[in-house]
Amino acid sequence: MKRELSLSGAARRLVSLLIRRDKTFAAAESCTGGLIASAAVGVPGASRCFSGGAVSYSDEAKTVLAGVPADTVRLCTAVSPETAAAMAKGIREKLGADYGVATTGFAGPGGGTERDPVGAVYLAVSSREGETAERRLYAGGRRAIRLAAARDAILLLCKTAEKEEKTTIGADR
């Protein structure tokens, strides 16, 4: 049985990967409220790969801090794959990082919609290659949802960086 990686374990994996590749990342967090940034800076050497981040909790913060077009939030809602992708892209561009990672969702106990109930979180990663957004549905209380979403966002970033690393290595041959 494969043991699930913790939030701090995921952060150690990410920092090691990005330092090895001489790449940087930035984070725009809504429902995770800074957990990604906190996990990253908890790893020695993170200053070599973590550019910074923003807790963009309100709709206004998503537009001002994370660079999300106001129309995206208005038309697609704050909790959507489009908004998550725009957050990741916006923070990457604002901070000049190689990668951007973002989270937006409903951690509960209130909130949620029929389409996206409490526990629904959109994770997104942006790179020069484009944006990827995924929907996850977590069970448990607010803390469990936030921790799982932060961990999974970091792991999605690792997956993206590893995929791009393989593509780059293949192109060099």
N, CA and C atoms as a LAMMPS dump frame, in Angstrom:
ITEM: TIMESTEP
0
ITEM: NUMBER OF ATOMS
519
ITEM: BOX BOUNDS ff ff ff
-5.0000000000000000e+02 5.0000000000000000e+02
-5.0000000000000000e+02 5.0000000000000000e+02
-5.0000000000000000e+02 5.0000000000000000e+02
ITEM: ATOMS id mol type element x y z
1 1 1 N 0.84 -1.183 0
2 1 2 C 0 0 0
3 1 3 C 0.884 1.244 0
4 2 1 N 0.635 2.142 -0.925
5 2 2 C 1.418 3.368 -1.058
6 2 3 C 0.971 4.385 -0.008
7 3 1 N 1.931 4.935 0.724
8 3 2 C 1.632 5.933 1.748
9 3 3 C 1.427 7.288 1.091
10 4 1 N 0.399 7.987 1.528
11 4 2 C 0.097 9.308 0.974
12 4 3 C 1.079 10.339 1.516
13 5 1 N 1.566 11.184 0.636
14 5 2 C 2.516 12.23 0.99
15 5 3 C 1.82 13.331 1.792
16 6 1 N 2.479 13.828 2.845
17 6 2 C 1.944 14.921 3.642
18 6 3 C 2.158 16.251 2.917
19 7 1 N 1.555 17.311 3.437
20 7 2 C 1.754 18.644 2.88
21 7 3 C 3.231 19.03 2.942
22 8 1 N 3.878 18.807 4.074
23 8 2 C 5.304 19.154 4.184
24 8 3 C 6.158 18.272 3.285
25 9 1 N 5.787 17.016 3.13
26 9 2 C 6.514 16.121 2.224
27 9 3 C 6.377 16.564 0.777
28 10 1 N 5.183 16.995 0.404
29 10 2 C 4.964 17.503 -0.958
30 10 3 C 5.792 18.761 -1.186
31 11 1 N 5.846 19.639 -0.178
32 11 2 C 6.63 20.876 -0.305
33 11 3 C 8.118 20.561 -0.446
34 12 1 N 8.617 19.6 0.318
35 12 2 C 10.035 19.207 0.191
36 12 3 C 10.315 18.678 -1.214
37 13 1 N 9.406 17.873 -1.726
38 13 2 C 9.568 17.334 -3.086
39 13 3 C 9.604 18.463 -4.116
40 14 1 N 8.682 19.436 -3.988
41 14 2 C 8.622 20.547 -4.931
42 14 3 C 9.879 21.403 -4.877
43 15 1 N 10.296 21.799 -3.696
44 15 2 C 11.475 22.65 -3.551
45 15 3 C 12.702 21.957 -4.123
46 16 1 N 12.876 20.692 -3.834
47 16 2 C 14.011 19.939 -4.371
48 16 3 C 13.984 19.898 -5.898
49 17 1 N 12.821 19.614 -6.443
50 17 2 C 12.656 19.536 -7.899
51 17 3 C 12.972 20.869 -8.563
52 18 1 N 12.402 21.947 -8.052
53 18 2 C 12.592 23.244 -8.695
54 18 3 C 14.008 23.783 -8.519
55 19 1 N 14.625 23.541 -7.377
56 19 2 C 16.022 23.954 -7.198
57 19 3 C 16.906 23.208 -8.194
58 20 1 N 16.677 21.916 -8.313
59 20 2 C 17.456 21.096 -9.252
60 20 3 C 17.319 21.61 -10.682
61 21 1 N 16.139 22.094 -11.027
62 21 2 C 15.869 22.579 -12.386
63 21 3 C 16.121 24.075 -12.554
64 22 1 N 16.488 24.751 -11.472
65 22 2 C 16.712 26.198 -11.48
66 22 3 C 15.458 26.939 -11.967
67 23 1 N 14.305 26.564 -11.387
68 23 2 C 13.006 27.155 -11.72
69 23 3 C 12.386 27.769 -10.478
70 24 1 N 11.412 28.667 -10.698
71 24 2 C 10.727 29.338 -9.601
72 24 3 C 9.216 29.167 -9.714
73 25 1 N 8.529 29.404 -8.577
74 25 2 C 7.067 29.367 -8.603
75 25 3 C 6.505 30.44 -7.69
76 26 1 N 5.25 30.781 -7.945
77 26 2 C 4.489 31.72 -7.139
78 26 3 C 3.115 31.109 -6.89
79 27 1 N 2.466 31.513 -5.805
80 27 2 C 1.179 30.926 -5.429
81 27 3 C 0.114 31.994 -5.229
82 28 1 N -1.083 31.73 -5.753
83 28 2 C -2.272 32.544 -5.492
84 28 3 C -3.271 31.617 -4.805
85 29 1 N -3.551 31.903 -3.554
86 29 2 C -4.379 30.991 -2.761
87 29 3 C -5.646 31.664 -2.277
88 30 1 N -6.751 30.976 -2.468
89 30 2 C -8.01 31.444 -1.911
90 30 3 C -8.363 30.557 -0.72
91 31 1 N -8.977 29.428 -0.948
92 31 2 C -9.445 28.594 0.167
93 31 3 C -8.309 28.007 1.004
94 32 1 N -7.117 27.893 0.461
95 32 2 C -5.997 27.355 1.245
96 32 3 C -5.326 28.434 2.083
97 33 1 N -5.646 29.699 1.848
98 33 2 C -5.259 30.784 2.723
99 33 3 C -3.801 30.886 3.117
100 34 1 N -2.895 30.547 2.23
101 34 2 C -1.47 30.671 2.525
102 34 3 C -0.787 29.379 2.935
103 35 1 N -1.508 28.269 2.929
104 35 2 C -0.905 26.991 3.319
105 35 3 C 0.2 26.548 2.357
106 36 1 N 0.021 26.818 1.069
107 36 2 C 1.052 26.449 0.094
108 36 3 C 2.319 27.241 0.369
109 37 1 N 2.166 28.542 0.525
110 37 2 C 3.321 29.4 0.811
111 37 3 C 3.992 28.989 2.115
112 38 1 N 3.214 28.735 3.139
113 38 2 C 3.759 28.349 4.435
114 38 3 C 4.524 27.032 4.345
115 39 1 N 3.959 26.077 3.64
116 39 2 C 4.643 24.789 3.488
117 39 3 C 5.949 24.963 2.723
118 40 1 N 5.93 25.783 1.69
119 40 2 C 7.14 25.999 0.884
120 40 3 C 8.24 26.655 1.721
121 41 1 N 7.909 27.729 2.44
122 41 2 C 8.945 28.431 3.196
123 41 3 C 9.402 27.641 4.415
124 42 1 N 8.705 26.586 4.748
125 42 2 C 9.143 25.691 5.811
126 42 3 C 10.273 24.773 5.388
127 43 1 N 10.594 24.773 4.1
128 43 2 C 11.657 23.913 3.568
129 43 3 C 12.929 24.74 3.421
130 44 1 N 14.024 24.3 4.039
131 44 2 C 15.283 25.034 3.874
132 44 3 C 15.659 25.159 2.393
133 45 1 N 16.082 26.34 2.011
134 45 2 C 16.472 26.58 0.622
135 45 3 C 15.343 27.045 -0.265
136 46 1 N 14.129 27.169 0.276
137 46 2 C 12.976 27.544 -0.546
138 46 3 C 13.14 28.905 -1.194
139 47 1 N 13.954 29.766 -0.609
140 47 2 C 14.131 31.104 -1.199
141 47 3 C 14.764 31.023 -2.585
142 48 1 N 15.345 29.893 -2.916
143 48 2 C 15.94 29.71 -4.245
144 48 3 C 14.889 29.414 -5.317
145 49 1 N 13.662 29.056 -4.9
146 49 2 C 12.653 28.706 -5.908
147 49 3 C 11.287 29.325 -5.663
148 50 1 N 11.011 29.857 -4.48
149 50 2 C 9.691 30.431 -4.2
150 50 3 C 9.754 31.941 -4.331
151 51 1 N 9.061 32.464 -5.333
152 51 2 C 9.053 33.906 -5.598
153 51 3 C 8.174 34.67 -4.621
154 52 1 N 7.063 34.084 -4.213
155 52 2 C 6.127 34.732 -3.309
156 52 3 C 4.712 34.308 -3.623
157 53 1 N 3.77 34.93 -2.944
158 53 2 C 2.391 34.545 -3.162
159 53 3 C 1.427 35.583 -2.651
160 54 1 N 0.15 35.293 -2.867
161 54 2 C -0.921 36.179 -2.424
162 54 3 C -2.088 35.332 -1.955
163 55 1 N -2.664 35.735 -0.834
164 55 2 C -3.92 35.133 -0.409
165 55 3 C -5.009 35.999 -1.025
166 56 1 N -5.599 35.481 -2.072
167 56 2 C -6.606 36.23 -2.838
168 56 3 C -7.98 35.643 -2.533
169 57 1 N -8.444 35.939 -1.335
170 57 2 C -9.671 35.332 -0.819
171 57 3 C -10.933 35.946 -1.404
172 58 1 N -10.99 37.249 -1.472
173 58 2 C -12.185 37.912 -2.014
174 58 3 C -12.099 37.996 -3.536
175 59 1 N -13.232 38.286 -4.159
176 59 2 C -13.245 38.465 -5.613
177 59 3 C -12.325 39.622 -6.007
178 60 1 N -12.377 40.708 -5.236
179 60 2 C -11.531 41.862 -5.533
180 60 3 C -10.049 41.501 -5.436
181 61 1 N -9.681 40.73 -4.426
182 61 2 C -8.281 40.316 -4.281
183 61 3 C -7.852 39.423 -5.438
184 62 1 N -8.765 38.63 -5.944
185 62 2 C -8.431 37.787 -7.09
186 62 3 C -8.053 38.645 -8.296
187 63 1 N -8.755 39.754 -8.474
188 63 2 C -8.446 40.626 -9.612
189 63 3 C -7.219 41.494 -9.338
190 64 1 N -7.137 42.081 -8.154
191 64 2 C -6.041 43.011 -7.846
192 64 3 C -4.717 42.274 -7.608
193 65 1 N -4.74 41.252 -6.77
194 65 2 C -3.498 40.573 -6.386
195 65 3 C -3.081 39.465 -7.359
196 66 1 N -4.06 38.722 -7.852
197 66 2 C -3.741 37.577 -8.706
198 66 3 C -3.927 37.862 -10.187
199 67 1 N -4.393 39.042 -10.53
200 67 2 C -4.491 39.405 -11.935
201 67 3 C -5.61 38.744 -12.708
202 68 1 N -6.639 38.282 -12.012
203 68 2 C -7.765 37.639 -12.693
204 68 3 C -8.645 38.735 -13.317
205 69 1 N -8.965 38.623 -14.596
206 69 2 C -9.874 39.602 -15.198
207 69 3 C -11.221 39.597 -14.453
208 70 1 N -11.742 40.776 -14.152
209 70 2 C -13.012 40.886 -13.421
210 70 3 C -14.127 40.129 -14.131
211 71 1 N -14.116 40.129 -15.461
212 71 2 C -15.142 39.4 -16.216
213 71 3 C -15.077 37.895 -15.968
214 72 1 N -13.89 37.364 -15.74
215 72 2 C -13.759 35.929 -15.472
216 72 3 C -14.465 35.58 -14.179
217 73 1 N -14.217 36.359 -13.127
218 73 2 C -14.87 36.109 -11.849
219 73 3 C -16.379 36.309 -11.977
220 74 1 N -16.783 37.359 -12.658
221 74 2 C -18.205 37.678 -12.793
222 74 3 C -18.956 36.623 -13.616
223 75 1 N -18.378 36.219 -14.736
224 75 2 C -19.073 35.299 -15.642
225 75 3 C -18.91 33.828 -15.255
226 76 1 N -17.757 33.467 -14.721
227 76 2 C -17.474 32.053 -14.438
228 76 3 C -17.617 31.713 -12.958
229 77 1 N -17.685 32.694 -12.093
230 77 2 C -17.707 32.643 -10.629
231 77 3 C -16.289 32.496 -10.085
232 78 1 N -16.154 32.827 -8.81
233 78 2 C -14.844 32.778 -8.147
234 78 3 C -14.352 31.352 -7.972
235 79 1 N -15.277 30.413 -7.892
236 79 2 C -14.911 29.001 -7.731
237 79 3 C -15.208 28.3 -9.049
238 80 1 N -14.206 28.287 -9.921
239 80 2 C -14.354 27.699 -11.252
240 80 3 C -12.974 27.37 -11.801
241 81 1 N -12.908 26.47 -12.769
242 81 2 C -11.602 26.169 -13.368
243 81 3 C -11.006 27.379 -14.082
244 82 1 N -11.879 28.202 -14.664
245 82 2 C -11.394 29.393 -15.377
246 82 3 C -10.731 30.38 -14.419
247 83 1 N -11.358 30.591 -13.268
248 83 2 C -10.78 31.512 -12.286
249 83 3 C -9.495 30.942 -11.707
250 84 1 N -9.472 29.663 -11.395
251 84 2 C -8.249 29.041 -10.863
252 84 3 C -7.1 29.178 -11.856
253 85 1 N -7.367 28.898 -13.127
254 85 2 C -6.321 29.005 -14.152
255 85 3 C -5.842 30.445 -14.302
256 86 1 N -6.784 31.394 -14.262
257 86 2 C -6.406 32.808 -14.374
258 86 3 C -5.593 33.256 -13.164
259 87 1 N -5.912 32.745 -11.979
260 87 2 C -5.137 33.057 -10.774
261 87 3 C -3.697 32.564 -10.922
262 88 1 N -3.538 31.33 -11.384
263 88 2 C -2.193 30.747 -11.536
264 88 3 C -1.379 31.526 -12.568
265 89 1 N -2.012 31.848 -13.672
266 89 2 C -1.324 32.611 -14.717
267 89 3 C -0.989 34.014 -14.235
268 90 1 N -1.952 34.659 -13.6
269 90 2 C -1.757 36.031 -13.145
270 90 3 C -0.633 36.163 -12.133
271 91 1 N -0.583 35.263 -11.157
272 91 2 C 0.471 35.362 -10.141
273 91 3 C 1.829 35.018 -10.74
274 92 1 N 1.854 34.076 -11.671
275 92 2 C 3.119 33.733 -12.343
276 92 3 C 3.658 34.946 -13.081
277 93 1 N 2.787 35.601 -13.828
278 93 2 C 3.21 36.765 -14.603
279 93 3 C 3.574 37.95 -13.707
280 94 1 N 2.77 38.218 -12.677
281 94 2 C 3.037 39.356 -11.782
282 94 3 C 4.381 39.22 -11.079
283 95 1 N 4.734 38.004 -10.679
284 95 2 C 5.971 37.798 -9.927
285 95 3 C 7.126 37.299 -10.8
286 96 1 N 6.888 37.128 -12.081
287 96 2 C 7.949 36.726 -12.988
288 96 3 C 8.491 35.337 -12.71
289 97 1 N 7.632 34.443 -12.248
290 97 2 C 8.042 33.072 -11.921
291 97 3 C 7.886 32.158 -13.138
292 98 1 N 8.536 31.02 -13.071
293 98 2 C 8.393 30.015 -14.125
294 98 3 C 7.042 29.303 -14.043
295 99 1 N 6.547 29.142 -12.821
296 99 2 C 5.276 28.453 -12.593
297 99 3 C 4.408 29.264 -11.648
298 100 1 N 3.104 29.127 -11.829
299 100 2 C 2.13 29.67 -10.893
300 100 3 C 1.225 28.537 -10.454
301 101 1 N 0.817 28.559 -9.203
302 101 2 C -0.109 27.553 -8.685
303 101 3 C -1.225 28.292 -7.964
304 102 1 N -2.453 27.765 -8.056
305 102 2 C -3.589 28.453 -7.45
306 102 3 C -4.618 27.468 -6.925
307 103 1 N -5.363 27.945 -5.916
308 103 2 C -6.478 27.17 -5.36
309 103 3 C -7.666 28.1 -5.164
310 104 1 N -8.849 27.595 -5.446
311 104 2 C -10.087 28.31 -5.128
312 104 3 C -11.179 27.261 -4.929
313 105 1 N -11.959 27.419 -3.885
314 105 2 C -12.98 26.415 -3.615
315 105 3 C -13.794 26.716 -2.383
316 106 1 N -14.563 25.726 -1.972
317 106 2 C -15.422 25.835 -0.802
318 106 3 C -14.934 24.864 0.273
319 107 1 N -14.308 25.412 1.309
320 107 2 C -13.785 24.58 2.391
321 107 3 C -14.808 24.351 3.497
322 108 1 N -15.896 25.096 3.486
323 108 2 C -16.969 24.877 4.444
324 108 3 C -16.747 25.586 5.768
325 109 1 N -17.633 25.429 6.685
326 109 2 C -18.8 24.551 6.574
327 109 3 C -19.923 25.142 5.721
328 110 1 N -19.907 26.468 5.509
329 110 2 C -20.934 27.081 4.663
330 110 3 C -20.434 27.231 3.247
331 111 1 N -21.235 27.866 2.429
332 111 2 C -20.865 28.062 1.032
333 111 3 C -21.231 26.845 0.205
334 112 1 N -20.702 26.8 -0.968
335 112 2 C -21 25.701 -1.857
336 112 3 C -22.23 25.982 -2.697
337 113 1 N -22.314 25.266 -3.79
338 113 2 C -23.446 25.366 -4.712
339 113 3 C -23.86 23.957 -5.095
340 114 1 N -24.915 23.847 -5.847
341 114 2 C -25.331 22.521 -6.305
342 114 3 C -24.232 21.892 -7.175
343 115 1 N -23.641 22.707 -8.044
344 115 2 C -22.578 22.217 -8.93
345 115 3 C -21.29 21.957 -8.162
346 116 1 N -20.967 22.867 -7.245
347 116 2 C -19.725 22.77 -6.475
348 116 3 C -20.042 22.857 -4.988
349 117 1 N -20.333 21.711 -4.363
350 117 2 C -20.679 21.719 -2.938
351 117 3 C -19.437 21.965 -2.066
352 118 1 N -19.656 22.085 -0.776
353 118 2 C -18.539 22.191 0.16
354 118 3 C -17.603 21.005 -0.09
355 119 1 N -16.327 21.306 -0.172
356 119 2 C -15.313 20.285 -0.478
357 119 3 C -14.832 20.353 -1.914
358 120 1 N -15.544 21.095 -2.779
359 120 2 C -15.12 21.256 -4.173
360 120 3 C -14.032 22.325 -4.225
361 121 1 N -12.896 21.961 -4.807
362 121 2 C -11.767 22.877 -4.932
363 121 3 C -11.185 22.732 -6.334
364 122 1 N -10.877 23.877 -6.935
365 122 2 C -10.183 23.884 -8.221
366 122 3 C -8.723 24.217 -7.975
367 123 1 N -7.856 23.376 -8.497
368 123 2 C -6.408 23.539 -8.42
369 123 3 C -5.932 23.892 -9.819
370 124 1 N -4.979 24.789 -9.918
371 124 2 C -4.478 25.148 -11.245
372 124 3 C -2.986 25.402 -11.199
373 125 1 N -2.349 25.113 -12.335
374 125 2 C -0.926 25.383 -12.524
375 125 3 C -0.771 26.1 -13.856
376 126 1 N 0.123 27.084 -13.862
377 126 2 C 0.438 27.825 -15.077
378 126 3 C 1.934 27.776 -15.324
379 127 1 N 2.295 27.623 -16.582
380 127 2 C 3.692 27.723 -17.007
381 127 3 C 3.697 28.405 -18.364
382 128 1 N 4.844 28.555 -18.92
383 128 2 C 4.91 29.146 -20.261
384 128 3 C 4.23 28.253 -21.303
385 129 1 N 4.022 27.005 -20.957
386 129 2 C 3.357 26.054 -21.846
387 129 3 C 1.834 26.188 -21.815
388 130 1 N 1.301 26.888 -20.796
389 130 2 C -0.146 27.057 -20.685
390 130 3 C -0.645 26.757 -19.283
391 131 1 N -1.958 26.636 -19.153
392 131 2 C -2.58 26.417 -17.852
393 131 3 C -3.306 25.085 -17.808
394 132 1 N -3.318 24.506 -16.609
395 132 2 C -4.057 23.281 -16.328
396 132 3 C -4.879 23.519 -15.084
397 133 1 N -6.137 23.134 -15.103
398 133 2 C -6.991 23.242 -13.916
399 133 3 C -7.692 21.905 -13.699
400 134 1 N -7.778 21.51 -12.433
401 134 2 C -8.442 20.261 -12.069
402 134 3 C -9.413 20.512 -10.93
403 135 1 N -10.524 19.821 -10.965
404 135 2 C -11.514 19.89 -9.872
405 135 3 C -11.317 18.698 -8.959
406 136 1 N -11.287 18.965 -7.674
407 136 2 C -11.213 17.902 -6.67
408 136 3 C -12.395 18.068 -5.735
409 137 1 N -12.867 16.96 -5.205
410 137 2 C -13.945 16.98 -4.227
411 137 3 C -13.447 16.27 -2.984
412 138 1 N -13.268 17.029 -1.907
413 138 2 C -12.718 16.502 -0.661
414 138 3 C -13.817 16.328 0.373
415 139 1 N -13.621 15.332 1.231
416 139 2 C -14.521 15.094 2.356
417 139 3 C -13.828 15.574 3.631
418 140 1 N -14.612 15.776 4.661
419 140 2 C -14.042 16.153 5.945
420 140 3 C -14.357 17.591 6.289
421 141 1 N -13.763 18.029 7.369
422 141 2 C -13.977 19.381 7.847
423 141 3 C -13.115 20.393 7.108
424 142 1 N -13.286 21.647 7.483
425 142 2 C -12.591 22.758 6.836
426 142 3 C -11.078 22.559 6.811
427 143 1 N -10.491 22.226 7.938
428 143 2 C -9.032 22.045 8.019
429 143 3 C -8.559 20.925 7.093
430 144 1 N -9.246 19.804 7.116
431 144 2 C -8.855 18.659 6.269
432 144 3 C -8.938 19.02 4.786
433 145 1 N -9.983 19.733 4.409
434 145 2 C -10.154 20.131 3.007
435 145 3 C -9.026 21.066 2.587
436 146 1 N -8.721 22.056 3.414
437 146 2 C -7.668 23.027 3.089
438 146 3 C -6.304 22.359 2.984
439 147 1 N -5.983 21.476 3.926
440 147 2 C -4.684 20.795 3.901
441 147 3 C -4.553 19.891 2.677
442 148 1 N -5.607 19.143 2.376
443 148 2 C -5.57 18.242 1.21
444 148 3 C -5.451 19.035 -0.087
445 149 1 N -6.167 20.15 -0.182
446 149 2 C -6.106 20.971 -1.399
447 149 3 C -4.72 21.581 -1.586
448 150 1 N -4.12 22.063 -0.51
449 150 2 C -2.766 22.63 -0.603
450 150 3 C -1.767 21.565 -1.041
451 151 1 N -1.845 20.391 -0.423
452 151 2 C -0.946 19.284 -0.79
453 151 3 C -1.136 18.903 -2.26
454 152 1 N -2.378 18.755 -2.681
455 152 2 C -2.634 18.316 -4.053
456 152 3 C -2.243 19.38 -5.078
457 153 1 N -2.371 20.648 -4.727
458 153 2 C -1.929 21.715 -5.636
459 153 3 C -0.415 21.655 -5.818
460 154 1 N 0.311 21.441 -4.728
461 154 2 C 1.767 21.308 -4.814
462 154 3 C 2.134 20.094 -5.661
463 155 1 N 1.434 18.987 -5.459
464 155 2 C 1.737 17.78 -6.239
465 155 3 C 1.388 17.959 -7.716
466 156 1 N 0.33 18.721 -8.013
467 156 2 C 0.005 19.025 -9.41
468 156 3 C 1.123 19.858 -10.039
469 157 1 N 1.668 20.781 -9.282
470 157 2 C 2.802 21.57 -9.77
471 157 3 C 4.018 20.675 -10
472 158 1 N 4.285 19.753 -9.084
473 158 2 C 5.396 18.807 -9.274
474 158 3 C 5.201 18.002 -10.559
475 159 1 N 3.996 17.502 -10.756
476 159 2 C 3.681 16.704 -11.951
477 159 3 C 3.915 17.515 -13.229
478 160 1 N 3.479 18.761 -13.225
479 160 2 C 3.667 19.635 -14.387
480 160 3 C 5.147 19.882 -14.643
481 161 1 N 5.89 20.201 -13.601
482 161 2 C 7.325 20.476 -13.746
483 161 3 C 8.084 19.237 -14.207
484 162 1 N 7.723 18.077 -13.672
485 162 2 C 8.377 16.831 -14.091
486 162 3 C 8.068 16.505 -15.55
487 163 1 N 6.824 16.731 -15.961
488 163 2 C 6.434 16.489 -17.357
489 163 3 C 7.212 17.412 -18.283
490 164 1 N 7.315 18.684 -17.921
491 164 2 C 8.057 19.638 -18.754
492 164 3 C 9.547 19.309 -18.766
493 165 1 N 10.052 18.782 -17.655
494 165 2 C 11.46 18.379 -17.6
495 165 3 C 11.719 17.246 -18.595
496 166 1 N 10.829 16.271 -18.627
497 166 2 C 10.977 15.147 -19.564
498 166 3 C 10.877 15.625 -21.004
499 167 1 N 9.962 16.551 -21.273
500 167 2 C 9.799 17.098 -22.612
501 167 3 C 11.071 17.836 -23.035
502 168 1 N 11.64 18.626 -22.119
503 168 2 C 12.866 19.377 -22.401
504 168 3 C 14.03 18.437 -22.645
505 169 1 N 14.164 17.407 -21.816
506 169 2 C 15.257 16.447 -21.991
507 169 3 C 15.121 15.737 -23.321
508 170 1 N 13.88 15.352 -23.674
509 170 2 C 13.642 14.685 -24.947
510 170 3 C 13.958 15.567 -26.137
511 171 1 N 13.711 16.863 -25.997
512 171 2 C 13.97 17.809 -27.088
513 171 3 C 15.453 18.071 -27.275
514 172 1 N 16.245 17.853 -26.217
515 172 2 C 17.679 18.093 -26.291
516 172 3 C 18.431 16.988 -27.018
517 173 1 N 17.801 15.871 -27.232
518 173 2 C 18.491 14.715 -27.853
519 173 3 C 18.484 14.768 -29.344
